Amino acid sequence: MTKTVLITITSSGFGKTTAKLFAFYGWNVIAAMHSPERGEELTGLGNVLVTRLDLQDPYAIQNAVTAGIERFGRIDAFVNNAGHDLIEPFELATKEQINKQHEVNVSGLMDVTNAVLPYLGNNGSGTIINVSSFGGIVALPYGSLYKRMPGKGWTYINAKT
């Protein structure tokens, strides 16, 4: 039986490349993205379903999972590629910016995971892959790798210099 993977944020970058790779290797792909009209390249692949998914909208999450189950009958893997960057130094960020980052990076991930877990369990096994960035490793200033810069917050210092 052909396996199915749900991948978040597949309109560009790692998500799009990951969706194409899974499709190439014969998997069914539920390519979830905020704006499905940006998924025209993936739509042309027969084993890919491009669907809308907004990580801050529980109904959109459930609709994406349901659409994938209706089309392919199962979900065997979930690749969480979603993330929201907080670009400015943390101490300069507004409460709203911090809340949005938390809603997407933590609550959104948990909501999609909860939506796919019953289907992974029905198959007897499953795989969940969470994609992160270097920013996830250095979210808090650590040791000598960072220096506080006036007006810029904590700045990464190249350890080799």
C-alpha positions as a Python dict, from the first residue, in 0.01 Angstrom:
ca = {
    (1, 'M'): (0, 0, 0),
    (2, 'T'): (125, 346, -88),
    (3, 'K'): (219, 557, 214),
    (4, 'T'): (97, 911, 269),
    (5, 'V'): (275, 1207, 426),
    (6, 'L'): (131, 1541, 538),
    (7, 'I'): (381, 1826, 505),
    (8, 'T'): (315, 2178, 634),
    (9, 'I'): (419, 2497, 453),
    (10, 'T'): (496, 2349, 112),
    (11, 'S'): (460, 2664, -99),
    (12, 'S'): (838, 2722, -110),
    (13, 'G'): (1176, 2628, 34),
    (14, 'F'): (1231, 2312, 236),
    (15, 'G'): (861, 2225, 244),
    (16, 'K'): (821, 2238, -132),
    (17, 'T'): (1142, 2044, -189),
    (18, 'T'): (1039, 1783, 68),
    (19, 'A'): (698, 1743, -96),
    (20, 'K'): (857, 1693, -437),
    (21, 'L'): (1104, 1441, -296),
    (22, 'F'): (835, 1230, -126),
    (23, 'A'): (623, 1242, -444),
    (24, 'F'): (922, 1136, -655),
    (25, 'Y'): (972, 831, -432),
    (26, 'G'): (609, 728, -478),
    (27, 'W'): (448, 858, -160),
    (28, 'N'): (111, 1030, -161),
    (29, 'V'): (165, 1386, -40),
    (30, 'I'): (-75, 1616, 140),
    (31, 'A'): (97, 1946, 60),
    (32, 'A'): (-45, 2193, 312),
    (33, 'M'): (9, 2566, 275),
    (34, 'H'): (-150, 2892, 379),
    (35, 'S'): (-219, 2995, 17),
    (36, 'P'): (-289, 2692, -207),
    (37, 'E'): (-279, 2911, -518),
    (38, 'R'): (101, 2917, -466),
    (39, 'G'): (114, 2538, -509),
    (40, 'E'): (66, 2518, -884),
    (41, 'E'): (393, 2329, -934),
    (42, 'L'): (285, 2060, -688),
    (43, 'T'): (-74, 2045, -812),
    (44, 'G'): (47, 1897, -1140),
    (45, 'L'): (182, 1589, -964),
    (46, 'G'): (-78, 1309, -958),
    (47, 'N'): (7, 1184, -611),
    (48, 'V'): (-4, 1529, -445),
    (49, 'L'): (-302, 1701, -287),
    (50, 'V'): (-246, 2073, -235),
    (51, 'T'): (-464, 2197, 48),
    (52, 'R'): (-504, 2505, 268),
    (53, 'L'): (-367, 2494, 620),
    (54, 'D'): (-341, 2788, 857),
    (55, 'L'): (-166, 2687, 1179),
    (56, 'Q'): (-371, 2939, 1376),
    (57, 'D'): (-704, 2802, 1252),
    (58, 'P'): (-818, 2470, 1406),
    (59, 'Y'): (-1088, 2428, 1138),
    (60, 'A'): (-835, 2470, 856),
    (61, 'I'): (-609, 2214, 1024),
    (62, 'Q'): (-891, 1959, 1055),
    (63, 'N'): (-1008, 2031, 699),
    (64, 'A'): (-658, 1967, 559),
    (65, 'V'): (-629, 1636, 746),
    (66, 'T'): (-981, 1531, 644),
    (67, 'A'): (-916, 1620, 278),
    (68, 'G'): (-598, 1411, 284),
    (69, 'I'): (-778, 1112, 439),
    (70, 'E'): (-1063, 1142, 187),
    (71, 'R'): (-818, 1148, -104),
    (72, 'F'): (-559, 892, 10),
    (73, 'G'): (-727, 697, 292),
    (74, 'R'): (-439, 720, 539),
    (75, 'I'): (-156, 928, 687),
    (76, 'D'): (169, 748, 766),
    (77, 'A'): (398, 1044, 834),
    (78, 'F'): (381, 1408, 931),
    (79, 'V'): (656, 1656, 844),
    (80, 'N'): (617, 1979, 1039),
    (81, 'N'): (802, 2237, 836),
    (82, 'A'): (610, 2535, 969),
    (83, 'G'): (769, 2814, 1163),
    (84, 'H'): (738, 3184, 1228),
    (85, 'D'): (1053, 3388, 1275),
    (86, 'L'): (1093, 3665, 1525),
    (87, 'I'): (1348, 3870, 1335),
    (88, 'E'): (1429, 4146, 1578),
    (89, 'P'): (1601, 4105, 1914),
    (90, 'F'): (1372, 3947, 2170),
    (91, 'E'): (1376, 4241, 2410),
    (92, 'L'): (1254, 4472, 2131),
    (93, 'A'): (969, 4244, 2027),
    (94, 'T'): (612, 4334, 2109),
    (95, 'K'): (384, 4105, 2307),
    (96, 'E'): (180, 4049, 1989),
    (97, 'Q'): (491, 3938, 1795),
    (98, 'I'): (590, 3697, 2070),
    (99, 'N'): (236, 3558, 2094),
    (100, 'K'): (220, 3501, 1718),
    (101, 'Q'): (551, 3316, 1723),
    (102, 'H'): (425, 3095, 2006),
    (103, 'E'): (89, 3035, 1836),
    (104, 'V'): (255, 2915, 1516),
    (105, 'N'): (569, 2741, 1643),
    (106, 'V'): (421, 2573, 1951),
    (107, 'S'): (41, 2571, 1948),
    (108, 'G'): (14, 2523, 1571),
    (109, 'L'): (257, 2232, 1575),
    (110, 'M'): (69, 2071, 1864),
    (111, 'D'): (-270, 2119, 1693),
    (112, 'V'): (-160, 1958, 1366),
    (113, 'T'): (13, 1677, 1555),
    (114, 'N'): (-308, 1611, 1751),
    (115, 'A'): (-506, 1608, 1427),
    (116, 'V'): (-282, 1345, 1260),
    (117, 'L'): (-209, 1122, 1563),
    (118, 'P'): (-532, 919, 1539),
    (119, 'Y'): (-450, 829, 1179),
    (120, 'L'): (-90, 738, 1258),
    (121, 'G'): (-222, 516, 1538),
    (122, 'N'): (-473, 347, 1305),
    (123, 'N'): (-184, 234, 1087),
    (124, 'G'): (-6, 75, 1381),
    (125, 'S'): (295, 300, 1333),
    (126, 'G'): (391, 639, 1202),
    (127, 'T'): (661, 898, 1179),
    (128, 'I'): (666, 1261, 1289),
    (129, 'I'): (949, 1486, 1172),
    (130, 'N'): (984, 1838, 1311),
    (131, 'V'): (1199, 2071, 1103),
    (132, 'S'): (1366, 2350, 1296),
    (133, 'S'): (1622, 2615, 1228),
    (134, 'F'): (1941, 2739, 1382),
    (135, 'G'): (1722, 2995, 1555),
    (136, 'G'): (1564, 2716, 1760),
    (137, 'I'): (1904, 2625, 1898),
    (138, 'V'): (2005, 2978, 1990),
    (139, 'A'): (1674, 3114, 2116),
    (140, 'L'): (1842, 3220, 2440),
    (141, 'P'): (2180, 3391, 2462),
    (142, 'Y'): (2442, 3135, 2564),
    (143, 'G'): (2802, 3154, 2670),
    (144, 'S'): (3062, 3328, 2461),
    (145, 'L'): (2885, 3285, 2126),
    (146, 'Y'): (2686, 3603, 2181),
    (147, 'K'): (2764, 3959, 2258),
    (148, 'R'): (2519, 4224, 2363),
    (149, 'M'): (2519, 4504, 2109),
    (150, 'P'): (2373, 4844, 2202),
    (151, 'G'): (2038, 4888, 2028),
    (152, 'K'): (2065, 4546, 1859),
    (153, 'G'): (2023, 4299, 2145),
    (154, 'W'): (2224, 3978, 2146),
    (155, 'T'): (2440, 3922, 1837),
    (156, 'Y'): (2607, 3600, 1731),
    (157, 'I'): (2986, 3607, 1749),
    (158, 'N'): (3184, 3378, 1520),
    (159, 'A'): (3359, 3136, 1758),
    (160, 'K'): (3663, 3114, 1527),
    (161, 'T'): (3757, 3481, 1565),
}
